[in-house]
Amino acid sequence: MTTMTEASVREFKMPDVGEGLTEAEILKWYVQPGDTVTDGQVVCEVETAKAAVELPIPYDGVVRALHFPEGTTVDVGTAIIAVDVAGGAAAPVAEQPAAQPAQPAEEEPKAQGRQPVLVGYGVSTSSTKRRPRKGPEVTVPAPAQAIQAELNGHAPVIDKARPLAKPPVRKLAKDLGVDLDTVTPSGPDGIITREDVHAAATPKAAEPVAPAATAAPAATAPVTPAPVASYDGARETRIPVKGVRKATAAAMVGSAFTAPHVTEFVTVDVTRTMKLVEELKQDKEMQGLRVNPLLLVAKALLVAIKRNPEINASWDEANQEIVQKHYVNLGIAAATPRGLIVPNIKDAHDKTLPQLAAALGELVSTAREGKTSPAAMQGGTVTITNVGVFGVDTGTPILNPGESAILAIGAIKLQPWVHKGKVKPRQVTTLALSFDHRLVDGELGSKVLADLAAILEQPKRLITWA
């Protein structure tokens, strides 16, 4: 790492973008040495133990050096980028660890305004200027081109622009073994979407199988939605545990071996709830909002908590106290390419049904885009996890650390059910409620689950019990 001694050079250090985080991984650099940056401009994206976060630079100047390449985990407080705030021409800098290859100057977008990049939209082309690099131009035949460039310490000469895709989509493509250069984009401004990657990864049934295929180099086993997985001869795959996945693993182990879990189950006829979902989709007040069974389950849980407020609490081990919460920050477990995260809807108890629907829609969209902030995942009180979307009947969910209860929703299926004395096909699901037995006894847990089931069987109780 090169040390800057000039008075005009400012070192930007890795900040703590969460509460008490100690490190973060650099996912993507958006600038290179020689670029002009302005106060508030996003210069890189990092992944913490909680989320992927974009970091803005706090001053104007010219980038002098990137101290770490992409993929490096850096401790909070360590300088990651040097900026000459005097605004003069960048002086020659010693070779830095290779960062992500930059696009050649002649291929930069010429249109004024903001251009699409990996996350959201980049800075205006008029505010960022690429300064030409000095030194001999090195061209190495692909695919060894990028590797050789890393060894030489400078960006490779490439023949075409890098495909546009957000970090979660790039990770998905890597997991599935899909080359983004071969994917046809369908998103706005030519951005590759998750659906494009899945389409490229799924074998086409109409294509005849070649009688003798040339053996491909061994590769890591992809996680693929295709019916038959192809491991290309690899016998093992090792995946580094870091970022969100590492934090989730530690939290689940801590929760499982700290809070005594109890799980109760109830099977419910939700036929009337499903009819209400269809009616709400046609309601003018719900137009443009996400209306699905999860919305009504969330609202029903909030009503059940209102009727049984003691379940909305946490255990204070240090003071040996039960802390009852007079607000509900409703967590929704979301599976993302970076792992399981649980953002929560702040003060969900105060929201009307349309407001709750809007909050759920925003939460899900943000999580899918990989833009959930650390603040959105802090302060939860009760969580819902919907395992039914995977076709699973139910499960025994583990508590989110610091919370007293978590509800699992199973798949909603058409099943034979005794209704008004006759066996009829009805929409049925199974709910599972796990709770911390230190502060929630069997009676309280059973009351909450029974109230929840009663509301979903007769959803008009959403109004009468609210």
C-alpha positions in Angstrom: 0.0 0.0 0.0 1.4 3.4 -1.0 1.6 6.1 1.6 0.7 9.6 0.6 2.7 12.4 2.3 1.5 15.5 0.4 -0.6 17.9 2.5 -3.3 18.1 -0.2 -3.9 14.3 -0.2 -6.8 13.1 1.9 -7.2 9.5 2.9 -10.8 8.2 3.0 -11.1 5.5 5.7 -13.6 2.6 5.7 -16.5 3.9 7.9 -18.7 1.9 10.2 -21.8 1.9 8.1 -23.8 -0.1 10.7 -23.8 -0.3 14.5 -20.5 -1.7 15.7 -19.4 -3.4 12.5 -15.7 -4.1 12.4 -15.1 -4.9 8.7 -16.5 -4.7 5.2 -15.6 -6.3 1.8 -15.0 -4.0 -1.2 -17.4 -5.3 -3.9 -16.9 -2.7 -6.6 -14.9 0.4 -7.3 -16.7 3.0 -9.4 -13.6 5.2 -9.8 -9.9 4.7 -10.8 -6.7 6.7 -10.1 -6.9 9.9 -12.2 -10.7 10.3 -11.9 -12.1 13.6 -10.7 -14.6 13.1 -7.8 -17.0 15.5 -6.1 -18.4 15.7 -2.5 -21.1 13.1 -2.1 -20.2 11.0 -5.2 -20.4 7.2 -4.7 -16.9 5.8 -5.2 -17.4 2.1 -4.2 -19.8 -0.5 -3.0 -19.0 -2.5 0.1 -20.7 -5.5 1.8 -20.9 -5.6 5.6 -22.2 -8.3 7.8 -25.7 -6.8 7.2 -26.0 -5.4 3.8 -24.4 -4.0 0.6 -23.8 -0.3 1.0 -22.6 2.4 -1.4 -19.9 4.7 0.0 -19.8 8.4 -1.0 -16.6 10.4 -0.9 -16.8 13.4 1.5 -14.7 15.9 -0.5 -13.8 17.1 -4.0 -10.5 16.2 -5.7 -8.7 13.8 -8.0 -8.3 10.1 -7.1 -4.6 9.4 -6.4 -4.8 5.7 -5.3 -7.0 2.8 -4.5 -5.4 1.0 -1.6 -7.3 -2.3 -2.0 -8.6 -4.4 -4.9 -12.2 -5.6 -5.2 -12.9 -8.7 -3.1 -10.7 -7.5 -0.2 -12.1 -7.4 3.4 -10.9 -4.3 5.1 -11.1 -3.3 8.8 -13.2 -0.3 9.7 -10.9 2.7 10.1 -8.4 1.6 7.4 -7.7 4.0 4.6 -9.1 2.7 1.3 -8.7 5.5 -1.2 -6.5 8.6 -1.5 -7.8 11.8 -3.0 -5.8 15.0 -3.9 -8.2 17.7 -2.7 -6.0 20.4 -4.4 -7.5 19.3 -7.7 -4.2 19.2 -9.5 -3.1 16.6 -12.0 -2.5 13.2 -10.5 1.1 12.6 -9.8 2.6 9.2 -10.7 1.6 6.7 -8.1 3.3 3.4 -7.2 1.7 0.3 -8.4 -1.5 -0.5 -6.5 -3.2 -3.8 -6.0 -5.3 -4.4 -9.1 -8.8 -3.1 -8.9 -11.7 -3.9 -11.3 -10.7 -3.3 -14.9 -11.8 0.1 -16.1 -13.4 0.7 -19.5 -11.3 2.4 -22.1 -11.8 6.2 -22.4 -13.1 5.9 -26.0 -15.9 3.6 -24.8 -17.3 5.8 -22.1 -20.9 7.0 -22.6 -21.0 10.3 -24.6 -24.5 11.2 -23.6 -24.9 13.8 -20.9 -26.7 12.9 -17.7 -26.7 9.8 -15.5 -25.8 6.5 -17.0 -26.9 3.0 -15.7 -24.2 1.2 -13.7 -24.3 -1.9 -11.4 -26.3 -0.4 -8.6 -28.8 2.4 -9.4 -27.3 5.1 -11.7 -23.9 6.5 -11.8 -22.7 10.1 -11.6 -23.1 12.5 -14.5 -20.7 12.0 -17.3 -19.9 15.7 -17.1 -18.7 15.4 -13.5 -16.3 12.5 -13.8 -13.4 12.7 -16.2 -11.1 9.8 -17.1 -7.5 10.8 -17.2 -5.4 8.8 -19.7 -3.0 6.3 -18.1 0.7 6.4 -18.7 2.8 3.5 -19.5 2.9 0.8 -22.2 -0.4 -0.7 -23.3 -0.5 -4.4 -22.7 -2.8 -6.6 -24.7 -3.1 -10.3 -23.7 -5.4 -12.7 -25.5 -8.6 -13.4 -23.6 -9.5 -15.0 -21.2 -6.0 -14.7 -19.7 -6.2 -10.9 -20.4 -7.7 -9.8 -17.0 -5.4 -12.2 -15.0 -2.3 -10.9 -16.7 -3.4 -7.3 -16.2 -3.8 -8.0 -12.4 -0.2 -9.3 -12.3 1.0 -6.2 -14.1 -0.9 -3.9 -11.8 -2.9 -2.0 -14.4 -6.2 -2.3 -16.2 -6.3 -4.6 -19.3 -7.0 -3.5 -22.8 -10.4 -4.9 -23.6 -12.3 -5.2 -26.8 -15.8 -4.3 -25.7 -17.7 -2.8 -22.8 -18.4 -4.8 -19.7 -22.0 -6.1 -19.6 -24.3 -4.0 -17.3 -25.6 -6.0 -14.3 -26.1 -5.3 -10.7 -23.9 -7.0 -8.1 -26.6 -9.5 -7.0 -27.1 -10.5 -10.6 -23.3 -10.9 -11.2 -23.1 -13.1 -8.1 -26.0 -15.2 -9.4 -24.4 -15.6 -12.8 -21.1 -16.7 -11.1 -23.0 -19.2 -8.9 -24.8 -20.6 -12.0 -21.6 -20.6 -14.1 -23.1 -18.2 -16.7 -20.9 -15.9 -18.7 -22.6 -12.5 -18.7 -21.0 -11.7 -22.1 -23.3 -14.4 -23.6 -26.5 -13.2 -21.9 -29.1 -11.1 -23.8 -30.2 -8.2 -21.6 -33.9 -7.4 -21.2 -33.7 -4.7 -18.5 -33.9 -1.0 -19.1 -30.8 0.6 -20.8 -29.5 -2.9 -21.6 -29.1 -4.0 -18.0 -29.0 -7.8 -17.4 -31.7 -9.0 -15.0 -31.9 -12.2 -12.8 -34.5 -13.6 -15.2 -32.0 -13.2 -18.1 -29.4 -15.1 -16.1 -31.8 -17.9 -15.2 -32.9 -18.1 -18.9 -29.3 -18.5 -20.0 -28.6 -21.1 -17.3 -31.6 -23.3 -18.2 -30.8 -25.9 -20.9 -33.1 -25.6 -23.9 -35.1 -28.7 -24.5 -35.3 -28.2 -28.2 -31.5 -28.3 -28.7 -30.3 -31.8 -29.7 -27.6 -33.3 -27.5 -24.3 -33.6 -29.2 -23.1 -37.3 -29.5 -19.7 -36.5 -28.1 -18.9 -33.4 -26.2 -15.4 -32.0 -25.6 -14.5 -32.3 -22.0 -14.7 -29.0 -20.2 -12.3 -27.8 -17.5 -13.4 -28.7 -13.9 -15.5 -26.0 -12.4 -17.3 -25.3 -9.1 -20.7 -26.9 -8.7 -23.3 -24.3 -9.6 -26.4 -23.7 -7.6 -28.9 -23.9 -10.5 -32.7 -24.2 -10.8 -32.3 -26.6 -13.7 -33.8 -30.1 -13.0 -30.5 -31.9 -13.4 -27.3 -30.3 -11.9 -24.1 -30.6 -13.8 -20.9 -30.6 -11.8 -18.5 -30.8 -14.7 -16.4 -33.3 -12.9 -15.9 -31.3 -9.7 -16.2 -33.4 -6.5 -16.3 -30.5 -4.0 -17.1 -26.8 -3.9 -15.8 -24.5 -1.2 -17.7 -21.2 -0.7 -16.2 -18.6 1.6 -18.5 -17.7 4.5 -18.5 -14.0 4.7 -20.7 -10.9 4.7 -24.4 -11.4 5.3 -24.1 -15.2 5.2 -21.4 -15.2 7.9 -23.4 -12.8 10.2 -26.6 -14.9 9.7 -24.8 -18.1 10.7 -23.4 -16.6 13.8 -26.7 -15.0 14.8 -28.6 -18.3 14.3 -26.1 -20.3 16.3 -26.3 -17.7 19.1 -30.1 -17.6 19.0 -30.5 -21.4 19.0 -28.2 -21.9 21.9 -29.2 -18.9 24.0 -33.0 -18.7 23.8 -35.0 -21.8 24.7 -37.2 -22.3 21.6 -40.7 -23.7 21.6 -42.7 -24.1 18.4 -46.4 -24.6 18.1 -48.4 -25.5 15.0 -51.9 -24.9 13.7 -53.6 -25.9 10.4 -56.0 -23.3 9.1 -58.7 -23.0 6.5 -57.8 -19.8 4.7 -60.4 -20.0 1.9 -62.1 -16.7 3.0 -58.7 -15.0 3.3 -57.8 -16.0 -0.3 -61.1 -14.6 -1.5 -60.4 -11.4 0.4 -57.1 -11.2 -1.4 -58.8 -11.3 -4.8 -61.3 -8.7 -3.7 -58.6 -6.3 -2.4 -56.8 -6.6 -5.7 -59.8 -4.9 -7.3 -60.2 -2.3 -4.6 -59.4 1.3 -5.8 -57.5 2.1 -2.6 -55.1 -0.9 -3.2 -54.4 -0.2 -6.9 -50.7 -0.4 -7.6 -49.9 -2.0 -4.3 -48.6 -5.5 -3.6 -51.7 -7.6 -2.4 -51.0 -11.2 -1.5 -51.7 -13.6 1.4 -48.5 -12.4 3.2 -50.1 -9.0 3.5 -53.2 -10.3 5.3 -51.1 -12.7 7.5 -49.0 -9.7 8.5 -52.0 -7.7 9.4 -53.6 -10.6 11.3 -50.4 -11.0 13.3 -50.4 -7.3 14.2 -54.0 -7.7 15.4 -53.0 -10.8 17.4 -50.1 -8.9 19.0 -52.4 -6.1 19.9 -54.7 -8.5 21.7 -51.7 -10.2 23.4 -49.1 -7.5 23.8 -46.9 -9.5 26.2 -45.5 -11.5 23.3 -43.9 -8.4 21.8 -40.9 -8.3 24.1 -37.2 -9.1 24.5 -35.0 -10.7 27.1 -32.4 -8.4 28.8 -29.8 -10.9 30.1 -27.5 -8.2 31.6 -30.3 -6.7 33.8 -32.4 -9.9 34.1 -35.4 -8.1 32.8 -38.2 -8.7 30.3 -38.5 -5.6 28.1 -42.0 -5.2 26.7 -42.2 -3.2 23.4 -45.1 -0.8 22.8 -44.4 -0.7 19.1 -44.0 -3.4 16.5 -41.2 -3.4 14.0 -42.3 -6.3 11.8 -39.5 -8.3 10.3 -39.9 -10.0 6.9 -37.3 -12.7 6.2 -36.0 -12.3 2.6 -33.8 -14.7 0.7 -31.3 -12.8 -1.4 -28.2 -13.7 -3.5 -26.1 -12.6 -0.6 -28.0 -14.8 1.9 -30.9 -14.5 4.3 -31.7 -11.0 5.6 -34.5 -9.7 7.8 -35.4 -6.1 7.2 -38.3 -4.8 9.2 -41.2 -2.4 8.8 -40.9 0.3 11.4 -44.0 1.0 13.5 -46.0 -1.5 11.5 -48.7 -1.5 14.2 -49.7 2.1 13.2 -50.1 1.4 9.5 -53.4 1.0 7.6 -53.7 -1.9 5.2 -52.7 0.2 2.2 -49.7 1.6 4.1 -48.7 -1.9 5.2 -49.0 -3.1 1.6 -46.8 -0.2 0.3 -44.2 -0.9 3.0 -44.1 -4.6 2.2 -43.7 -3.8 -1.5 -40.8 -1.4 -0.9 -39.1 -3.8 1.5 -39.2 -6.7 -1.0 -38.1 -4.7 -4.0 -35.2 -3.2 -2.0 -34.1 -6.6 -0.8 -34.2 -8.1 -4.3 -32.0 -5.3 -5.6 -29.5 -5.8 -2.8 -30.0 -2.3 -1.5 -31.3 -3.0 2.0 -29.6 -0.7 4.4 -28.2 -1.8 7.8 -30.8 0.5 9.5 -33.6 -1.4 7.9 -32.5 -4.6 9.6 -32.1 -3.2 13.1 -34.6 -2.9 15.9 -37.0 -5.7 14.8 -39.4 -7.1 17.4 -41.3 -9.9 15.7 -40.6 -11.7 12.4 -42.5 -13.5 9.6 -40.9 -16.1 7.3 -42.8 -17.4 4.3 -41.5 -20.9 3.6 -44.7 -21.7 1.6 -43.3 -19.9 -1.4 -40.9 -22.8 -1.8 -43.7 -25.4 -1.6 -43.0 -26.4 2.0 -45.9 -27.2 4.4 -44.2 -25.5 7.4 -41.0 -25.4 9.4 -39.6 -24.7 12.9 -38.2 -21.2 12.5 -35.3 -20.0 14.7 -35.8 -16.7 16.4 -34.1 -13.6 15.1 -31.7 -12.5 17.9 -33.3 -10.1 20.3 -36.9 -11.0 19.3 -39.5 -13.0 21.2 -41.4 -14.7 18.4 -41.2 -15.7 14.7 -44.1 -17.0 12.5 -43.6 -19.4 9.6 -46.2 -19.5 6.9 -46.6 -22.8 5.0 -47.8 -23.4 1.5 -51.5 -22.8 0.8 -53.0 -25.8 -0.9 -56.4 -27.1 -1.9 -57.2 -29.9 0.5 -60.2 -31.9 1.6 -61.7 -30.2 4.7 -64.8 -30.5 6.9 -66.7 -27.4 6.3 -70.3 -27.0 7.6 -70.5 -30.7 8.3 -69.4 -31.7 4.8 -66.0 -32.6 3.3 -65.2 -30.0 0.7 -62.1 -28.8 -1.1 -60.7 -25.8 0.8 -57.6 -23.6 0.8 -55.5 -24.8 3.8 -52.2 -23.8 5.3 -50.1 -24.7 8.3 -48.7 -21.9 10.6 -45.8 -22.4 13.0 -45.0 -20.0 15.8 -41.6 -20.2 17.6 -41.1 -18.2 20.7 -38.6 -17.6 23.5 -39.8 -19.7 26.4 -38.1 -17.5 28.9 -40.6 -14.8 28.4 -43.5 -16.5 26.5 -45.1 -19.4 28.1 -47.3 -22.0 26.4 -50.5 -20.2 27.3 -49.5 -16.9 25.8 -48.0 -18.5 22.7 -51.1 -20.6 22.1 -53.4 -17.5 22.5 -51.4 -15.6 19.8 -51.5 -18.6 17.4 -55.2 -19.2 18.0 -56.1 -15.6 17.5 -54.1 -15.6 14.3 -55.8 -18.7 13.0 -59.3 -17.3 13.9 -58.6 -14.1 12.0 -57.4 -15.9 8.8 -60.4 -18.3 9.0 -62.8 -15.3 9.4 -60.9 -12.2 8.0 -63.7 -9.9 8.9 -62.2 -10.1 12.4 -59.4 -7.9 11.0 -61.9 -5.1 11.4 -63.8 -6.1 14.6 -60.6 -7.0 16.5 -58.3 -4.3 15.2 
